[in-house]
Amino acid sequence: MPLLHALLSATDFPSSAFLSNLAPAALAAFSVQTLFGINGVLRHSEFLYDFSGGWTFLVTLTASFLVPAIRRDASAHVSDVIDAANWRQLFMTGAVLVYAVRLSSYLFIRILKRGHDSRFHATKHKPRRFFIFWMVQAVWVVLCCMPVIAINTVHPAAFKAGLGVPTLLRSDVIGVGLFVFGFAVEMVADYQKAVWHDQRQKKLHDEQFMTRGIWGRSRYPNYFGDITLWIGMAILASGVLRQGPIQANLGWYGLPGQLKAVLLPAAAPAFVAWALLRVTGVPLSEAKYDKLYGERKDYQQWRQSTPLLIPKLF
């Protein structure tokens, strides 16, 4: 307990409730990634990289959910915090946790089967560069959790203070709907890709690249789903954070307050889209596939007729 009080005191920003919640959540994320990162660097192994991402989400989300209540009442029990929380706080925390567990489990099972991750072939024997990848994952988790951290900062009582129901209802429906839709698309895409790869390993087909199912409608449907679900989280959070009573509770006023309500949640989909479309994900996959199959007519036809991201309907 003394250590907990010391950490809460060190991460307390009296003038900003949001920063007082963001700081311990970020500290938790970087602490988990540092521990896993040191292990990975010493062993020259990427084996637990994606597995650690799931744990980092768990610790970060838990911190963002519990810390505000502990600051208000050091004797608060988890059950009391859950009972007092608004449904949006529970949904967003739980939904992102389910997302993280599913994704990290899928990626962990994949590396168990393949025995390696090609993203780290050139770096896992270079300690400094390899460690940076673990820190980048901490940044990814914190930015993705930004909408949830902001919502969890709000005192539950503020949700009962006469919010704008029509406007809020629209953002609730759109936000939840986009998250569920994006999550479903990503899950289906990953499942189809896993089945295709297993069948290929068993020599049930000799296809070199996948164009079946939803992959015949988008070249990267898993990334489309991932970006979409974070857009849903951002809309859900922003709709709440723009409400007057919520702004007052957070100490956000005027135009700066409205900008915070939009930009902080938007950090999640913006960072994910940038990372997948410009840094990792698409650039690495495109370079790999072009090198392997670039001279094949069927590959070129698939590339030209299939959208990069948004699935075609017909």
C-alpha positions in Angstrom: 0.0 0.0 0.0 2.8 2.6 0.7 4.1 1.9 -2.8 0.7 2.4 -4.3 0.2 5.7 -2.4 3.7 6.8 -3.5 2.8 6.1 -7.2 -0.5 7.8 -7.0 1.1 10.8 -5.4 3.9 11.0 -8.1 1.3 10.8 -10.9 -1.2 13.3 -9.4 -1.9 16.5 -11.3 -4.2 18.6 -9.1 -5.2 20.8 -12.1 -6.0 18.0 -14.4 -8.1 14.9 -13.6 -7.4 13.5 -17.0 -3.6 13.7 -16.7 -3.9 12.2 -13.2 -5.5 9.2 -14.8 -3.4 9.1 -18.0 -0.1 9.2 -16.1 -0.5 6.0 -14.0 -2.1 4.2 -16.9 0.9 5.1 -19.1 3.3 4.1 -16.3 1.6 0.7 -16.1 1.9 0.2 -19.9 5.6 1.1 -20.1 6.3 -1.0 -17.0 4.8 -4.1 -18.4 6.5 -3.6 -21.8 9.8 -2.9 -20.1 9.7 -6.2 -18.2 8.7 -8.2 -21.3 11.2 -6.2 -23.4 14.2 -6.9 -21.2 13.3 -10.6 -21.3 13.0 -10.5 -25.1 16.2 -8.6 -25.6 18.2 -11.0 -23.3 16.8 -14.0 -25.1 16.9 -12.5 -28.6 13.3 -13.6 -28.9 10.1 -12.0 -30.3 8.1 -15.0 -29.0 6.2 -13.0 -26.3 5.9 -9.7 -28.2 2.2 -9.9 -29.1 1.4 -11.9 -25.9 2.8 -9.0 -23.9 0.5 -6.6 -25.8 -2.6 -8.3 -24.4 -1.2 -8.1 -20.8 -0.3 -4.4 -21.3 -3.9 -3.6 -22.4 -5.2 -5.5 -19.3 -3.0 -3.6 -16.9 -3.5 -0.2 -18.6 -7.3 -0.6 -18.7 -7.5 -1.8 -15.1 -5.4 1.2 -13.9 -7.5 3.7 -15.8 -10.7 2.2 -14.4 -9.7 1.9 -10.8 -7.3 4.8 -10.2 -9.9 7.6 -10.3 -12.0 5.8 -7.7 -9.0 5.1 -5.5 -8.1 8.7 -5.6 -11.6 9.6 -4.5 -11.7 6.9 -1.8 -8.7 4.9 -0.9 -10.9 2.2 0.7 -13.0 1.6 -2.4 -13.5 -2.0 -3.4 -13.5 -3.2 -7.0 -17.1 -4.3 -6.7 -18.1 -0.8 -5.5 -16.3 0.8 -8.4 -18.1 -1.5 -10.9 -21.5 -0.9 -9.3 -21.0 2.9 -9.4 -19.6 3.0 -13.0 -21.7 4.3 -15.9 -22.5 1.7 -18.6 -20.2 3.4 -21.1 -17.3 3.1 -18.8 -18.0 -0.6 -18.3 -18.6 -1.2 -22.0 -15.6 0.6 -23.3 -13.2 -0.9 -20.8 -14.7 -4.4 -21.3 -14.9 -4.1 -25.1 -11.3 -3.0 -25.5 -10.2 -5.8 -23.2 -12.0 -8.4 -25.2 -10.4 -7.0 -28.4 -6.9 -7.1 -26.8 -7.3 -10.7 -25.5 -8.6 -11.9 -28.9 -6.0 -10.2 -30.9 -3.0 -11.1 -28.7 -4.3 -14.7 -28.5 -4.6 -15.0 -32.2 -1.1 -13.6 -32.8 0.4 -15.7 -30.1 -1.1 -18.9 -31.5 0.2 -17.8 -34.9 3.8 -17.5 -33.8 3.5 -20.8 -31.9 2.6 -22.4 -35.2 5.2 -20.6 -37.4 8.0 -20.3 -34.8 9.0 -16.8 -35.8 7.8 -13.3 -36.7 9.3 -11.9 -39.8 9.0 -8.4 -38.6 11.9 -8.9 -36.2 14.4 -10.9 -38.2 16.6 -7.9 -38.7 16.3 -6.4 -35.2 16.1 -9.1 -32.6 19.8 -9.4 -32.4 20.3 -5.7 -32.0 19.4 -5.0 -28.4 18.7 -1.2 -28.5 16.7 -1.3 -31.7 14.8 -4.4 -30.6 13.9 -2.8 -27.2 12.5 0.2 -29.0 9.9 -2.1 -30.6 8.6 -3.0 -27.1 8.4 0.6 -26.1 6.5 1.4 -29.4 4.0 -1.3 -28.4 3.5 0.6 -25.0 2.8 3.8 -27.0 0.4 1.9 -29.2 -1.5 0.6 -26.2 -1.7 4.0 -24.4 -2.9 5.8 -27.6 -5.5 3.1 -28.3 -6.7 3.3 -24.7 -7.0 7.1 -24.8 -10.8 7.2 -25.4 -11.3 4.7 -22.5 -8.9 6.6 -20.2 -10.8 9.8 -20.8 -14.2 8.2 -20.2 -13.0 6.4 -17.1 -11.7 9.7 -15.7 -15.2 11.1 -15.5 -17.0 10.8 -12.1 -19.9 8.4 -12.5 -22.3 11.0 -10.9 -21.6 13.4 -13.8 -23.3 11.0 -16.2 -26.6 11.6 -14.4 -26.5 15.4 -14.7 -28.9 16.0 -17.5 -26.9 15.1 -20.6 -28.1 15.9 -24.1 -30.0 12.7 -24.7 -30.7 12.9 -28.5 -27.1 13.9 -29.4 -25.6 11.4 -26.9 -27.9 8.6 -28.2 -26.7 9.1 -31.8 -23.0 8.9 -30.8 -23.8 5.9 -28.5 -25.5 4.0 -31.3 -23.0 4.9 -34.0 -20.0 4.3 -31.7 -21.1 0.9 -30.4 -22.3 -0.1 -33.9 -19.0 0.7 -35.6 -17.0 -1.1 -32.8 -19.1 -4.3 -33.1 -18.9 -4.2 -36.9 -15.2 -3.5 -37.0 -14.5 -6.2 -34.4 -16.6 -8.7 -36.4 -14.8 -7.9 -39.7 -11.4 -8.2 -38.1 -12.3 -11.5 -36.4 -13.7 -13.0 -39.5 -10.7 -11.9 -41.6 -8.3 -13.4 -39.1 -10.2 -16.6 -38.9 -10.4 -17.0 -42.7 -6.7 -16.3 -43.0 -5.8 -18.8 -40.2 -8.0 -21.6 -41.8 -6.4 -20.9 -45.2 -2.9 -21.1 -43.8 -3.6 -24.3 -41.9 -5.1 -25.9 -45.1 -2.0 -24.8 -47.0 0.2 -26.4 -44.4 -1.8 -29.6 -44.7 -1.4 -29.4 -48.6 -5.2 -29.1 -49.1 -4.5 -26.4 -51.6 -1.4 -24.9 -53.3 -2.5 -21.2 -53.4 0.4 -18.8 -52.7 -1.6 -15.8 -51.6 -5.2 -15.6 -50.3 -8.1 -14.2 -52.3 -10.9 -16.2 -50.7 -13.8 -14.9 -48.6 -13.6 -11.4 -47.4 -10.0 -11.3 -48.7 -11.5 -11.3 -52.2 -13.3 -8.0 -51.3 -10.4 -6.2 -49.6 -6.7 -6.8 -49.6 -6.5 -6.0 -45.9 -9.9 -6.5 -44.4 -8.3 -7.2 -40.9 -6.8 -3.7 -41.0 -10.1 -2.2 -42.2 -11.8 -3.9 -39.2 -9.2 -2.7 -36.8 -9.4 1.0 -37.9 -13.2 0.9 -37.9 -13.5 -0.4 -34.4 -11.3 2.4 -33.1 -13.3 4.9 -34.9 -16.3 3.6 -33.1 -14.5 3.9 -29.7 -13.6 7.5 -30.6 -17.2 8.5 -31.6 -18.6 6.9 -28.5 -16.1 8.7 -26.2 -16.3 12.0 -28.0 -20.1 12.1 -27.8 -19.9 11.9 -24.0 -16.9 14.1 -23.5 -18.5 17.0 -25.4 -21.4 17.2 -23.0 -21.5 20.2 -20.6 -21.7 18.4 -17.3 -18.9 16.1 -18.4 -16.7 19.0 -19.5 -17.4 20.7 -16.1 -16.5 17.6 -14.2 -13.2 17.3 -16.1 -12.4 21.0 -15.8 -12.6 21.5 -19.6 -14.1 24.8 -20.7 -14.8 26.6 -23.9 -13.2 25.8 -27.3 -10.1 24.1 -25.7 -12.5 21.7 -23.8 -14.4 20.9 -27.0 -11.1 20.3 -28.9 -9.9 17.9 -26.1 -13.2 16.0 -26.3 -12.6 15.4 -30.0 -8.8 15.1 -30.4 -8.0 12.9 -27.4 -10.4 10.0 -28.5 -9.3 10.5 -32.1 -5.7 9.7 -31.1 -6.7 6.0 -31.2 -8.0 5.6 -34.8 -5.5 8.2 -36.1 -2.5 6.4 -34.7 -3.7 2.9 -35.7 -4.5 4.0 -39.3 -1.1 5.8 -39.6 0.8 2.8 -38.2 -1.0 0.2 -40.3 -1.1 2.1 -43.6 2.2 4.0 -43.4 4.6 2.2 -41.1 4.0 -1.4 -40.5 1.1 -3.6 -41.8 0.5 -2.5 -45.4 4.0 -1.3 -46.4 5.7 -4.4 -45.1 3.1 -6.8 -46.6 3.0 -5.0 -50.0 6.8 -5.1 -50.3 6.8 -8.8 -49.3 4.1 -9.9 -51.7 5.4 -7.8 -54.6 8.7 -9.4 -54.2 7.2 -12.9 -54.1 4.4 -12.7 -56.6 4.9 -9.4 -58.5 5.4 -11.1 -61.8 2.3 -13.3 -61.6 -0.7 -12.1 -63.6 -3.3 -13.5 -61.1 -1.6 -11.5 -58.4 -1.6 -8.3 -60.4 -5.2 -8.8 -61.4 -6.2 -9.3 -57.7 -4.3 -6.2 -56.7 -5.9 -4.1 -59.4 -9.5 -5.4 -58.9 -9.5 -5.5 -55.1 -9.6 -2.3 -52.9 -6.7 -1.8 -50.5 -8.8 -1.3 -47.4 -12.6 -0.8 -47.7 -14.3 -4.0 -48.9 -16.1 -3.8 -52.2 -19.8 -4.7 -52.0 -20.2 -6.2 -55.5 
